[in-house]
Amino acid sequence: DQAISTLEQAVLKYPQESQLYITLFDLYERAEEWTRLENLLQELRPKVQTLPEEVVLAMSQLLQRFSNGSFGH
C-alpha cells in the first residue's frame, strides 16, 4: 500500500516517466486496486495532455484484462 502511494505521488510529479506507470499498474493489478487506478486517472486527466505511448498501451491492456473479468471478484 505504501509502495502504491509513493508511486502515485511520483506519477503525478513526473507524468512523462513511463516506467513509473508500468510499475504502478502492475501493483494495482496484483492488489486489484481498481478504484485507486480510476482515481489516479481522473487526477491525471486535467494535468497531462498526452501520456507516453507505452503508458497508453499498458493502460489499455490493463483495462482490457480488467473488463474481460479475468480477475476474481
PQR file with spaces between the fields and no chain letter, atoms N, CA, C, O and H, PARSE charges and radii, in Angstrom:
ATOM       1  N    ASP     1       0.828   -1.201    0.000 -0.4000 1.5000
ATOM       2  CA   ASP     1       0.000    0.000    0.000 -0.0000 2.0000
ATOM       3  C    ASP     1       0.869    1.259    0.000  0.5500 1.7000
ATOM       4  O    ASP     1       0.585    2.224   -0.710 -0.5500 1.4000
ATOM       5  N    GLN     2       1.923    1.233    0.802 -0.4000 1.5000
ATOM       6  CA   GLN     2       2.865    2.345    0.848 -0.0000 2.0000
ATOM       7  C    GLN     2       3.534    2.534   -0.516  0.5500 1.7000
ATOM       8  O    GLN     2       3.730    3.659   -0.975 -0.5500 1.4000
ATOM       9  H    GLN     2       2.153    0.449    1.379  0.4000 1.0000
ATOM      10  N    ALA     3       3.875    1.425   -1.146 -0.4000 1.5000
ATOM      11  CA   ALA     3       4.517    1.485   -2.465 -0.0000 2.0000
ATOM      12  C    ALA     3       3.588    2.130   -3.487  0.5500 1.7000
ATOM      13  O    ALA     3       4.019    2.943   -4.305 -0.5500 1.4000
ATOM      14  H    ALA     3       3.716    0.511   -0.773  0.4000 1.0000
ATOM      15  N    ILE     4       2.321    1.765   -3.435 -0.4000 1.5000
ATOM      16  CA   ILE     4       1.347    2.332   -4.365 -0.0000 2.0000
ATOM      17  C    ILE     4       1.235    3.842   -4.145  0.5500 1.7000
ATOM      18  O    ILE     4       1.250    4.613   -5.105 -0.5500 1.4000
ATOM      19  H    ILE     4       1.971    1.105   -2.770  0.4000 1.0000
ATOM      20  N    SER     5       1.124    4.259   -2.894 -0.4000 1.5000
ATOM      21  CA   SER     5       1.011    5.695   -2.586 -0.0000 2.0000
ATOM      22  C    SER     5       2.220    6.472   -3.082  0.5500 1.7000
ATOM      23  O    SER     5       2.085    7.546   -3.667 -0.5500 1.4000
ATOM      24  H    SER     5       1.112    3.633   -2.114  0.4000 1.0000
ATOM      25  N    THR     6       3.399    5.919   -2.841 -0.4000 1.5000
ATOM      26  CA   THR     6       4.636    6.569   -3.274 -0.0000 2.0000
ATOM      27  C    THR     6       4.670    6.706   -4.791  0.5500 1.7000
ATOM      28  O    THR     6       5.019    7.763   -5.318 -0.5500 1.4000
ATOM      29  H    THR     6       3.509    5.047   -2.366  0.4000 1.0000
ATOM      30  N    LEU     7       4.311    5.644   -5.485 -0.4000 1.5000
ATOM      31  CA   LEU     7       4.308    5.679   -6.952 -0.0000 2.0000
ATOM      32  C    LEU     7       3.257    6.642   -7.501  0.5500 1.7000
ATOM      33  O    LEU     7       3.493    7.318   -8.502 -0.5500 1.4000
ATOM      34  H    LEU     7       4.028    4.785   -5.058  0.4000 1.0000
ATOM      35  N    GLU     8       2.099    6.703   -6.846 -0.4000 1.5000
ATOM      36  CA   GLU     8       1.063    7.641   -7.295 -0.0000 2.0000
ATOM      37  C    GLU     8       1.595    9.076   -7.228  0.5500 1.7000
ATOM      38  O    GLU     8       1.400    9.863   -8.154 -0.5500 1.4000
ATOM      39  H    GLU     8       1.908    6.154   -6.033  0.4000 1.0000
ATOM      40  N    GLN     9       2.260    9.399   -6.134 -0.4000 1.5000
ATOM      41  CA   GLN     9       2.832   10.740   -5.990 -0.0000 2.0000
ATOM      42  C    GLN     9       3.878   11.003   -7.074  0.5500 1.7000
ATOM      43  O    GLN     9       3.924   12.087   -7.655 -0.5500 1.4000
ATOM      44  H    GLN     9       2.419    8.759   -5.382  0.4000 1.0000
ATOM      45  N    ALA    10       4.711   10.002   -7.338 -0.4000 1.5000
ATOM      46  CA   ALA    10       5.763   10.140   -8.343 -0.0000 2.0000
ATOM      47  C    ALA    10       5.176   10.362   -9.738  0.5500 1.7000
ATOM      48  O    ALA    10       5.668   11.194  -10.500 -0.5500 1.4000
ATOM      49  H    ALA    10       4.673    9.121   -6.867  0.4000 1.0000
ATOM      50  N    VAL    11       4.128    9.616  -10.061 -0.4000 1.5000
ATOM      51  CA   VAL    11       3.476    9.741  -11.367 -0.0000 2.0000
ATOM      52  C    VAL    11       2.890   11.147  -11.532  0.5500 1.7000
ATOM      53  O    VAL    11       3.007   11.753  -12.598 -0.5500 1.4000
ATOM      54  H    VAL    11       3.728    8.941   -9.441  0.4000 1.0000
ATOM      55  N    LEU    12       2.264   11.657  -10.479 -0.4000 1.5000
ATOM      56  CA   LEU    12       1.674   12.989  -10.554 -0.0000 2.0000
ATOM      57  C    LEU    12       2.754   14.063  -10.690  0.5500 1.7000
ATOM      58  O    LEU    12       2.536   15.106  -11.307 -0.5500 1.4000
ATOM      59  H    LEU    12       2.168   11.166   -9.614  0.4000 1.0000
ATOM      60  N    LYS    13       3.910   13.793  -10.109 -0.4000 1.5000
ATOM      61  CA   LYS    13       5.022   14.748  -10.160 -0.0000 2.0000
ATOM      62  C    LYS    13       5.764   14.673  -11.496  0.5500 1.7000
ATOM      63  O    LYS    13       6.176   15.695  -12.045 -0.5500 1.4000
ATOM      64  H    LYS    13       4.087   12.946   -9.608  0.4000 1.0000
ATOM      65  N    TYR    14       5.929   13.451  -12.012 -0.4000 1.5000
ATOM      66  CA   TYR    14       6.675   13.228  -13.258 -0.0000 2.0000
ATOM      67  C    TYR    14       5.818   12.469  -14.261  0.5500 1.7000
ATOM      68  O    TYR    14       6.079   11.298  -14.538 -0.5500 1.4000
ATOM      69  H    TYR    14       5.595   12.620  -11.566  0.4000 1.0000
ATOM      70  N    PRO    15       4.801   13.122  -14.807 -0.5600 1.5000
ATOM      71  CA   PRO    15       3.832   12.406  -15.652  0.2800 2.0000
ATOM      72  C    PRO    15       4.389   11.843  -16.956  0.5500 1.7000
ATOM      73  O    PRO    15       3.711   11.052  -17.613 -0.5500 1.4000
ATOM      74  N    GLN    16       5.595   12.225  -17.348 -0.4000 1.5000
ATOM      75  CA   GLN    16       6.151   11.684  -18.589 -0.0000 2.0000
ATOM      76  C    GLN    16       7.081   10.487  -18.363  0.5500 1.7000
ATOM      77  O    GLN    16       7.625    9.934  -19.319 -0.5500 1.4000
ATOM      78  H    GLN    16       6.146   12.868  -16.815  0.4000 1.0000
ATOM      79  N    GLU    17       7.261   10.091  -17.108 -0.4000 1.5000
ATOM      80  CA   GLU    17       8.134    8.952  -16.796 -0.0000 2.0000
ATOM      81  C    GLU    17       7.344    7.648  -16.935  0.5500 1.7000
ATOM      82  O    GLU    17       6.691    7.206  -15.990 -0.5500 1.4000
ATOM      83  H    GLU    17       6.819   10.541  -16.331  0.4000 1.0000
ATOM      84  N    SER    18       7.410    7.045  -18.104 -0.4000 1.5000
ATOM      85  CA   SER    18       6.558    5.893  -18.387 -0.0000 2.0000
ATOM      86  C    SER    18       6.812    4.704  -17.455  0.5500 1.7000
ATOM      87  O    SER    18       5.878    3.970  -17.135 -0.5500 1.4000
ATOM      88  H    SER    18       7.941    7.404  -18.872  0.4000 1.0000
ATOM      89  N    GLN    19       8.044    4.504  -17.020 -0.4000 1.5000
ATOM      90  CA   GLN    19       8.342    3.343  -16.176 -0.0000 2.0000
ATOM      91  C    GLN    19       7.581    3.396  -14.850  0.5500 1.7000
ATOM      92  O    GLN    19       7.228    2.358  -14.291 -0.5500 1.4000
ATOM      93  H    GLN    19       8.804    5.101  -17.280  0.4000 1.0000
ATOM      94  N    LEU    20       7.333    4.599  -14.353 -0.4000 1.5000
ATOM      95  CA   LEU    20       6.567    4.750  -13.110 -0.0000 2.0000
ATOM      96  C    LEU    20       5.162    4.168  -13.270  0.5500 1.7000
ATOM      97  O    LEU    20       4.662    3.473  -12.386 -0.5500 1.4000
ATOM      98  H    LEU    20       7.620    5.442  -14.807  0.4000 1.0000
ATOM      99  N    TYR    21       4.538    4.461  -14.404 -0.4000 1.5000
ATOM     100  CA   TYR    21       3.188    3.955  -14.653 -0.0000 2.0000
ATOM     101  C    TYR    21       3.179    2.431  -14.748  0.5500 1.7000
ATOM     102  O    TYR    21       2.324    1.759  -14.172 -0.5500 1.4000
ATOM     103  H    TYR    21       4.944    5.026  -15.122  0.4000 1.0000
ATOM     104  N    ILE    22       4.149    1.910  -15.485 -0.4000 1.5000
ATOM     105  CA   ILE    22       4.194    0.468  -15.715 -0.0000 2.0000
ATOM     106  C    ILE    22       4.271   -0.261  -14.361  0.5500 1.7000
ATOM     107  O    ILE    22       3.555   -1.233  -14.125 -0.5500 1.4000
ATOM     108  H    ILE    22       4.844    2.456  -15.952  0.4000 1.0000
ATOM     109  N    THR    23       5.137    0.222  -13.501 -0.4000 1.5000
ATOM     110  CA   THR    23       5.286   -0.379  -12.169 -0.0000 2.0000
ATOM     111  C    THR    23       4.013   -0.213  -11.355  0.5500 1.7000
ATOM     112  O    THR    23       3.567   -1.147  -10.689 -0.5500 1.4000
ATOM     113  H    THR    23       5.718    1.012  -13.693  0.4000 1.0000
ATOM     114  N    LEU    24       3.434    0.972  -11.410 -0.4000 1.5000
ATOM     115  CA   LEU    24       2.215    1.248  -10.656 -0.0000 2.0000
ATOM     116  C    LEU    24       1.056    0.386  -11.146  0.5500 1.7000
ATOM     117  O    LEU    24       0.306   -0.158  -10.335 -0.5500 1.4000
ATOM     118  H    LEU    24       3.796    1.731  -11.951  0.4000 1.0000
ATOM     119  N    PHE    25       0.902    0.256  -12.453 -0.4000 1.5000
ATOM     120  CA   PHE    25      -0.176   -0.568  -12.999 -0.0000 2.0000
ATOM     121  C    PHE    25      -0.027   -2.015  -12.548  0.5500 1.7000
ATOM     122  O    PHE    25      -1.011   -2.691  -12.250 -0.5500 1.4000
ATOM     123  H    PHE    25       1.511    0.698  -13.111  0.4000 1.0000
ATOM     124  N    ASP    26       1.219   -2.478  -12.502 -0.4000 1.5000
ATOM     125  CA   ASP    26       1.482   -3.843  -12.046 -0.0000 2.0000
ATOM     126  C    ASP    26       1.033   -4.016  -10.598  0.5500 1.7000
ATOM     127  O    ASP    26       0.423   -5.026  -10.248 -0.5500 1.4000
ATOM     128  H    ASP    26       2.018   -1.929  -12.744  0.4000 1.0000
ATOM     129  N    LEU    27       1.335   -3.037   -9.765 -0.4000 1.5000
ATOM     130  CA   LEU    27       0.919   -3.099   -8.360 -0.0000 2.0000
ATOM     131  C    LEU    27      -0.601   -3.043   -8.229  0.5500 1.7000
ATOM     132  O    LEU    27      -1.186   -3.785   -7.439 -0.5500 1.4000
ATOM     133  H    LEU    27       1.831   -2.216  -10.049  0.4000 1.0000
ATOM     134  N    TYR    28      -1.237   -2.170   -8.999 -0.4000 1.5000
ATOM     135  CA   TYR    28      -2.708   -2.090   -8.981 -0.0000 2.0000
ATOM     136  C    TYR    28      -3.309   -3.444   -9.335  0.5500 1.7000
ATOM     137  O    TYR    28      -4.251   -3.912   -8.695 -0.5500 1.4000
ATOM     138  H    TYR    28      -0.762   -1.567   -9.640  0.4000 1.0000
ATOM     139  N    GLU    29      -2.748   -4.058  -10.360 -0.4000 1.5000
ATOM     140  CA   GLU    29      -3.293   -5.331  -10.831 -0.0000 2.0000
ATOM     141  C    GLU    29      -3.137   -6.409   -9.759  0.5500 1.7000
ATOM     142  O    GLU    29      -4.080   -7.144   -9.465 -0.5500 1.4000
ATOM     143  H    GLU    29      -1.983   -3.678  -10.880  0.4000 1.0000
ATOM     144  N    ARG    30      -1.945   -6.494   -9.182 -0.4000 1.5000
ATOM     145  CA   ARG    30      -1.712   -7.506   -8.139 -0.0000 2.0000
ATOM     146  C    ARG    30      -2.617   -7.311   -6.933  0.5500 1.7000
ATOM     147  O    ARG    30      -3.118   -8.274   -6.354 -0.5500 1.4000
ATOM     148  H    ARG    30      -1.180   -5.897   -9.421  0.4000 1.0000
ATOM     149  N    ALA    31      -2.820   -6.047   -6.562 -0.4000 1.5000
ATOM     150  CA   ALA    31      -3.632   -5.745   -5.379 -0.0000 2.0000
ATOM     151  C    ALA    31      -5.111   -5.591   -5.722  0.5500 1.7000
ATOM     152  O    ALA    31      -5.950   -5.434   -4.835 -0.5500 1.4000
ATOM     153  H    ALA    31      -2.413   -5.265   -7.032  0.4000 1.0000
ATOM     154  N    GLU    32      -5.425   -5.638   -7.030 -0.4000 1.5000
ATOM     155  CA   GLU    32      -6.789   -5.411   -7.528 -0.0000 2.0000
ATOM     156  C    GLU    32      -7.351   -4.085   -7.021  0.5500 1.7000
ATOM     157  O    GLU    32      -8.488   -4.008   -6.555 -0.5500 1.4000
ATOM     158  H    GLU    32      -4.744   -5.766   -7.751  0.4000 1.0000
ATOM     159  N    GLU    33      -6.533   -3.058   -7.124 -0.4000 1.5000
ATOM     160  CA   GLU    33      -6.888   -1.708   -6.661 -0.0000 2.0000
ATOM     161  C    GLU    33      -7.492   -0.889   -7.802  0.5500 1.7000
ATOM     162  O    GLU    33      -6.926    0.126   -8.208 -0.5500 1.4000
ATOM     163  H    GLU    33      -5.610   -3.121   -7.503  0.4000 1.0000
ATOM     164  N    TRP    34      -8.629   -1.326   -8.313 -0.4000 1.5000
ATOM     165  CA   TRP    34      -9.205   -0.684   -9.493 -0.0000 2.0000
ATOM     166  C    TRP    34      -9.732    0.708   -9.188  0.5500 1.7000
ATOM     167  O    TRP    34      -9.669    1.597  -10.037 -0.5500 1.4000
ATOM     168  H    TRP    34      -9.089   -2.150   -7.983  0.4000 1.0000
ATOM     169  N    THR    35     -10.248    0.901   -7.987 -0.4000 1.5000
ATOM     170  CA   THR    35     -10.755    2.227   -7.618 -0.0000 2.0000
ATOM     171  C    THR    35      -9.619    3.236   -7.591  0.5500 1.7000
ATOM     172  O    THR    35      -9.770    4.373   -8.038 -0.5500 1.4000
ATOM     173  H    THR    35     -10.300    0.179   -7.298  0.4000 1.0000
ATOM     174  N    ARG    36      -8.473    2.802   -7.059 -0.4000 1.5000
ATOM     175  CA   ARG    36      -7.322    3.708   -6.998 -0.0000 2.0000
ATOM     176  C    ARG    36      -6.816    4.035   -8.396  0.5500 1.7000
ATOM     177  O    ARG    36      -6.385    5.160   -8.650 -0.5500 1.4000
ATOM     178  H    ARG    36      -8.350    1.878   -6.696  0.4000 1.0000
ATOM     179  N    LEU    37      -6.864    3.071   -9.298 -0.4000 1.5000
ATOM     180  CA   LEU    37      -6.465    3.317  -10.690 -0.0000 2.0000
ATOM     181  C    LEU    37      -7.379    4.381  -11.299  0.5500 1.7000
ATOM     182  O    LEU    37      -6.905    5.331  -11.922 -0.5500 1.4000
ATOM     183  H    LEU    37      -7.215    2.158   -9.091  0.4000 1.0000
ATOM     184  N    GLU    38      -8.673    4.219  -11.118 -0.4000 1.5000
ATOM     185  CA   GLU    38      -9.629    5.198  -11.655 -0.0000 2.0000
ATOM     186  C    GLU    38      -9.388    6.581  -11.076  0.5500 1.7000
ATOM     187  O    GLU    38      -9.408    7.578  -11.798 -0.5500 1.4000
ATOM     188  H    GLU    38      -9.058    3.448  -10.612  0.4000 1.0000
ATOM     189  N    ASN    39      -9.160    6.639   -9.766 -0.4000 1.5000
ATOM     190  CA   ASN    39      -8.917    7.926   -9.112 -0.0000 2.0000
ATOM     191  C    ASN    39      -7.669    8.600   -9.664  0.5500 1.7000
ATOM     192  O    ASN    39      -7.663    9.806   -9.913 -0.5500 1.4000
ATOM     193  H    ASN    39      -9.144    5.829   -9.179  0.4000 1.0000
ATOM     194  N    LEU    40      -6.616    7.821   -9.853 -0.4000 1.5000
ATOM     195  CA   LEU    40      -5.375    8.376  -10.384 -0.0000 2.0000
ATOM     196  C    LEU    40      -5.590    8.928  -11.794  0.5500 1.7000
ATOM     197  O    LEU    40      -5.130   10.023  -12.119 -0.5500 1.4000
ATOM     198  H    LEU    40      -6.620    6.841   -9.651  0.4000 1.0000
ATOM     199  N    LEU    41      -6.290    8.160  -12.621 -0.4000 1.5000
ATOM     200  CA   LEU    41      -6.533    8.594  -13.997 -0.0000 2.0000
ATOM     201  C    LEU    41      -7.346    9.888  -14.026  0.5500 1.7000
ATOM     202  O    LEU    41      -7.083   10.771  -14.842 -0.5500 1.4000
ATOM     203  H    LEU    41      -6.664    7.271  -12.357  0.4000 1.0000
ATOM     204  N    GLN    42      -8.331   10.000  -13.134 -0.4000 1.5000
ATOM     205  CA   GLN    42      -9.144   11.222  -13.075 -0.0000 2.0000
ATOM     206  C    GLN    42      -8.299   12.413  -12.634  0.5500 1.7000
ATOM     207  O    GLN    42      -8.500   13.534  -13.100 -0.5500 1.4000
ATOM     208  H    GLN    42      -8.544    9.283  -12.471  0.4000 1.0000
ATOM     209  N    GLU    43      -7.356   12.161  -11.735 -0.4000 1.5000
ATOM     210  CA   GLU    43      -6.479   13.226  -11.258 -0.0000 2.0000
ATOM     211  C    GLU    43      -5.489   13.659  -12.345  0.5500 1.7000
ATOM     212  O    GLU    43      -5.137   14.834  -12.448 -0.5500 1.4000
ATOM     213  H    GLU    43      -7.193   11.250  -11.356  0.4000 1.0000
ATOM     214  N    LEU    44      -5.052   12.697  -13.146 -0.4000 1.5000
ATOM     215  CA   LEU    44      -4.066   12.981  -14.196 -0.0000 2.0000
ATOM     216  C    LEU    44      -4.663   13.717  -15.390  0.5500 1.7000
ATOM     217  O    LEU    44      -4.022   14.586  -15.981 -0.5500 1.4000
ATOM     218  H    LEU    44      -5.338   11.742  -13.063  0.4000 1.0000
ATOM     219  N    ARG    45      -5.906   13.357  -15.739 -0.4000 1.5000
ATOM     220  CA   ARG    45      -6.507   13.897  -16.966 -0.0000 2.0000
ATOM     221  C    ARG    45      -6.355   15.408  -17.139  0.5500 1.7000
ATOM     222  O    ARG    45      -5.886   15.850  -18.187 -0.5500 1.4000
ATOM     223  H    ARG    45      -6.426   12.652  -15.259  0.4000 1.0000
ATOM     224  N    PRO    46      -6.738   16.217  -16.142 -0.5600 1.5000
ATOM     225  CA   PRO    46      -6.615   17.664  -16.344  0.2800 2.0000
ATOM     226  C    PRO    46      -5.166   18.150  -16.411  0.5500 1.7000
ATOM     227  O    PRO    46      -4.893   19.202  -16.989 -0.5500 1.4000
ATOM     228  N    LYS    47      -4.244   17.398  -15.828 -0.4000 1.5000
ATOM     229  CA   LYS    47      -2.845   17.843  -15.748 -0.0000 2.0000
ATOM     230  C    LYS    47      -2.003   17.424  -16.937  0.5500 1.7000
ATOM     231  O    LYS    47      -1.072   18.128  -17.328 -0.5500 1.4000
ATOM     232  H    LYS    47      -4.465   16.544  -15.358  0.4000 1.0000
ATOM     233  N    VAL    48      -2.331   16.279  -17.510 -0.4000 1.5000
ATOM     234  CA   VAL    48      -1.465   15.708  -18.546 -0.0000 2.0000
ATOM     235  C    VAL    48      -2.208   15.650  -19.872  0.5500 1.7000
ATOM     236  O    VAL    48      -3.214   14.954  -20.005 -0.5500 1.4000
ATOM     237  H    VAL    48      -3.087   15.707  -17.193  0.4000 1.0000
ATOM     238  N    GLN    49      -1.702   16.385  -20.841 -0.4000 1.5000
ATOM     239  CA   GLN    49      -2.350   16.406  -22.157 -0.0000 2.0000
ATOM     240  C    GLN    49      -2.104   15.103  -22.899  0.5500 1.7000
ATOM     241  O    GLN    49      -3.038   14.490  -23.415 -0.5500 1.4000
ATOM     242  H    GLN    49      -0.884   16.950  -20.732  0.4000 1.0000
ATOM     243  N    THR    50      -0.848   14.682  -22.953 -0.4000 1.5000
ATOM     244  CA   THR    50      -0.533   13.449  -23.662 -0.0000 2.0000
ATOM     245  C    THR    50       0.362   12.574  -22.802  0.5500 1.7000
ATOM     246  O    THR    50       1.394   13.009  -22.290 -0.5500 1.4000
ATOM     247  H    THR    50      -0.089   15.180  -22.534  0.4000 1.0000
ATOM     248  N    LEU    51      -0.057   11.351  -22.663 -0.4000 1.5000
ATOM     249  CA   LEU    51       0.739   10.367  -21.930 -0.0000 2.0000
ATOM     250  C    LEU    51       1.720    9.715  -22.898  0.5500 1.7000
ATOM     251  O    LEU    51       1.453    9.648  -24.098 -0.5500 1.4000
ATOM     252  H    LEU    51      -0.895   10.998  -23.079  0.4000 1.0000
ATOM     253  N    PRO    52       2.849    9.233  -22.389 -0.5600 1.5000
ATOM     254  CA   PRO    52       3.766    8.499  -23.271  0.2800 2.0000
ATOM     255  C    PRO    52       3.038    7.317  -23.909  0.5500 1.7000
ATOM     256  O    PRO    52       2.164    6.706  -23.295 -0.5500 1.4000
ATOM     257  N    GLU    53       3.411    7.007  -25.144 -0.4000 1.5000
ATOM     258  CA   GLU    53       2.723    5.973  -25.914 -0.0000 2.0000
ATOM     259  C    GLU    53       2.697    4.628  -25.193  0.5500 1.7000
ATOM     260  O    GLU    53       1.669    3.951  -25.180 -0.5500 1.4000
ATOM     261  H    GLU    53       4.121    7.503  -25.643  0.4000 1.0000
ATOM     262  N    GLU    54       3.832    4.234  -24.589 -0.4000 1.5000
ATOM     263  CA   GLU    54       3.865    2.929  -23.909 -0.0000 2.0000
ATOM     264  C    GLU    54       2.957    2.901  -22.687  0.5500 1.7000
ATOM     265  O    GLU    54       2.485    1.838  -22.284 -0.5500 1.4000
ATOM     266  H    GLU    54       4.667    4.784  -24.599  0.4000 1.0000
ATOM     267  N    VAL    55       2.712    4.070  -22.097 -0.4000 1.5000
ATOM     268  CA   VAL    55       1.789    4.149  -20.949 -0.0000 2.0000
ATOM     269  C    VAL    55       0.361    3.913  -21.429  0.5500 1.7000
ATOM     270  O    VAL    55      -0.398    3.170  -20.806 -0.5500 1.4000
ATOM     271  H    VAL    55       3.095    4.933  -22.424  0.4000 1.0000
ATOM     272  N    VAL    56       0.006    4.547  -22.533 -0.4000 1.5000
ATOM     273  CA   VAL    56      -1.333    4.370  -23.107 -0.0000 2.0000
ATOM     274  C    VAL    56      -1.554    2.900  -23.460  0.5500 1.7000
ATOM     275  O    VAL    56      -2.625    2.347  -23.207 -0.5500 1.4000
ATOM     276  H    VAL    56       0.622    5.150  -23.039  0.4000 1.0000
ATOM     277  N    LEU    57      -0.550    2.286  -24.036 -0.4000 1.5000
ATOM     278  CA   LEU    57      -0.629    0.873  -24.398 -0.0000 2.0000
ATOM     279  C    LEU    57      -0.795   -0.005  -23.158  0.5500 1.7000
ATOM     280  O    LEU    57      -1.669   -0.871  -23.121 -0.5500 1.4000
ATOM     281  H    LEU    57       0.319    2.736  -24.241  0.4000 1.0000
ATOM     282  N    ALA    58       0.035    0.216  -22.156 -0.4000 1.5000
ATOM     283  CA   ALA    58      -0.031   -0.568  -20.917 -0.0000 2.0000
ATOM     284  C    ALA    58      -1.383   -0.379  -20.241  0.5500 1.7000
ATOM     285  O    ALA    58      -1.964   -1.331  -19.718 -0.5500 1.4000
ATOM     286  H    ALA    58       0.745    0.919  -22.187  0.4000 1.0000
ATOM     287  N    MET    59      -1.879    0.850  -20.254 -0.4000 1.5000
ATOM     288  CA   MET    59      -3.156    1.149  -19.620 -0.0000 2.0000
ATOM     289  C    MET    59      -4.291    0.435  -20.330  0.5500 1.7000
ATOM     290  O    MET    59      -5.183   -0.114  -19.684 -0.5500 1.4000
ATOM     291  H    MET    59      -1.407    1.623  -20.678  0.4000 1.0000
ATOM     292  N    SER    60      -4.263    0.437  -21.671 -0.4000 1.5000
ATOM     293  CA   SER    60      -5.342   -0.211  -22.408 -0.0000 2.0000
ATOM     294  C    SER    60      -5.313   -1.722  -22.189  0.5500 1.7000
ATOM     295  O    SER    60      -6.365   -2.356  -22.109 -0.5500 1.4000
ATOM     296  H    SER    60      -3.538    0.883  -22.196  0.4000 1.0000
ATOM     297  N    GLN    61      -4.116   -2.301  -22.091 -0.4000 1.5000
ATOM     298  CA   GLN    61      -4.016   -3.736  -21.814 -0.0000 2.0000
ATOM     299  C    GLN    61      -4.561   -4.058  -20.425  0.5500 1.7000
ATOM     300  O    GLN    61      -5.274   -5.043  -20.235 -0.5500 1.4000
ATOM     301  H    GLN    61      -3.261   -1.785  -22.156  0.4000 1.0000
ATOM     302  N    LEU    62      -4.214   -3.211  -19.464 -0.4000 1.5000
ATOM     303  CA   LEU    62      -4.678   -3.403  -18.093 -0.0000 2.0000
ATOM     304  C    LEU    62      -6.198   -3.304  -18.024  0.5500 1.7000
ATOM     305  O    LEU    62      -6.851   -4.140  -17.400 -0.5500 1.4000
ATOM     306  H    LEU    62      -3.635   -2.410  -19.618  0.4000 1.0000
ATOM     307  N    LEU    63      -6.753   -2.290  -18.658 -0.4000 1.5000
ATOM     308  CA   LEU    63      -8.206   -2.099  -18.638 -0.0000 2.0000
ATOM     309  C    LEU    63      -8.922   -3.219  -19.380  0.5500 1.7000
ATOM     310  O    LEU    63     -10.029   -3.615  -19.014 -0.5500 1.4000
ATOM     311  H    LEU    63      -6.222   -1.610  -19.165  0.4000 1.0000
ATOM     312  N    GLN    64      -8.276   -3.725  -20.429 -0.4000 1.5000
ATOM     313  CA   GLN    64      -8.864   -4.835  -21.183 -0.0000 2.0000
ATOM     314  C    GLN    64      -8.933   -6.089  -20.309  0.5500 1.7000
ATOM     315  O    GLN    64      -9.955   -6.774  -20.282 -0.5500 1.4000
ATOM     316  H    GLN    64      -7.377   -3.404  -20.726  0.4000 1.0000
ATOM     317  N    ARG    65      -7.850   -6.384  -19.600 -0.4000 1.5000
ATOM     318  CA   ARG    65      -7.852   -7.548  -18.705 -0.0000 2.0000
ATOM     319  C    ARG    65      -8.892   -7.372  -17.603  0.5500 1.7000
ATOM     320  O    ARG    65      -9.570   -8.322  -17.213 -0.5500 1.4000
ATOM     321  H    ARG    65      -7.020   -5.828  -19.622  0.4000 1.0000
ATOM     322  N    PHE    66      -9.004   -6.155  -17.115 -0.4000 1.5000
ATOM     323  CA   PHE    66      -9.976   -5.860  -16.067 -0.0000 2.0000
ATOM     324  C    PHE    66     -11.404   -6.067  -16.577  0.5500 1.7000
ATOM     325  O    PHE    66     -12.214   -6.719  -15.919 -0.5500 1.4000
ATOM     326  H    PHE    66      -8.453   -5.383  -17.432  0.4000 1.0000
ATOM     327  N    SER    67     -11.705   -5.513  -17.741 -0.4000 1.5000
ATOM     328  CA   SER    67     -13.061   -5.595  -18.275 -0.0000 2.0000
ATOM     329  C    SER    67     -13.418   -6.998  -18.771  0.5500 1.7000
ATOM     330  O    SER    67     -14.593   -7.357  -18.842 -0.5500 1.4000
ATOM     331  H    SER    67     -11.047   -4.983  -18.276  0.4000 1.0000
ATOM     332  N    ASN    68     -12.397   -7.788  -19.113 -0.4000 1.5000
ATOM     333  CA   ASN    68     -12.659   -9.174  -19.532 -0.0000 2.0000
ATOM     334  C    ASN    68     -13.030  -10.054  -18.344  0.5500 1.7000
ATOM     335  O    ASN    68     -13.407  -11.213  -18.514 -0.5500 1.4000
ATOM     336  H    ASN    68     -11.442   -7.496  -19.056  0.4000 1.0000
ATOM     337  N    GLY    69     -12.923   -9.502  -17.156 -0.4000 1.5000
ATOM     338  CA   GLY    69     -13.312  -10.250  -15.971 -0.0000 2.0000
ATOM     339  C    GLY    69     -12.383  -11.399  -15.664  0.5500 1.7000
ATOM     340  O    GLY    69     -12.805  -12.416  -15.114 -0.5500 1.4000
ATOM     341  H    GLY    69     -12.617   -8.560  -17.018  0.4000 1.0000
ATOM     342  N    SER    70     -11.098  -11.242  -16.022 -0.4000 1.5000
ATOM     343  CA   SER    70     -10.152  -12.329  -15.753 -0.0000 2.0000
ATOM     344  C    SER    70      -9.652  -12.275  -14.316  0.5500 1.7000
ATOM     345  O    SER    70      -8.712  -12.983  -13.955 -0.5500 1.4000
ATOM     346  H    SER    70     -10.755  -10.416  -16.469  0.4000 1.0000
ATOM     347  N    PHE    71     -10.279  -11.437  -13.498 -0.4000 1.5000
ATOM     348  CA   PHE    71      -9.887  -11.315  -12.095 -0.0000 2.0000
ATOM     349  C    PHE    71     -10.963  -11.918  -11.210  0.5500 1.7000
ATOM     350  O    PHE    71     -12.142  -11.921  -11.566 -0.5500 1.4000
ATOM     351  H    PHE    71     -11.043  -10.862  -13.792  0.4000 1.0000
ATOM     352  N    GLY    72     -10.561  -12.420  -10.074 -0.4000 1.5000
ATOM     353  CA   GLY    72     -11.522  -12.949   -9.117 -0.0000 2.0000
ATOM     354  C    GLY    72     -12.311  -11.800   -8.512  0.5500 1.7000
ATOM     355  O    GLY    72     -11.753  -10.740   -8.227 -0.5500 1.4000
ATOM     356  H    GLY    72      -9.604  -12.418   -9.785  0.4000 1.0000
ATOM     357  N    HIS    73     -13.596  -12.005   -8.317 -0.4000 1.5000
ATOM     358  CA   HIS    73     -14.426  -10.925   -7.764 -0.0000 2.0000
ATOM     359  C    HIS    73     -14.568  -11.084   -6.268  0.5500 1.7000
ATOM     360  O    HIS    73     -15.230  -10.272   -5.621 -0.5500 1.4000
ATOM     361  H    HIS    73     -14.049  -12.866   -8.548  0.4000 1.0000
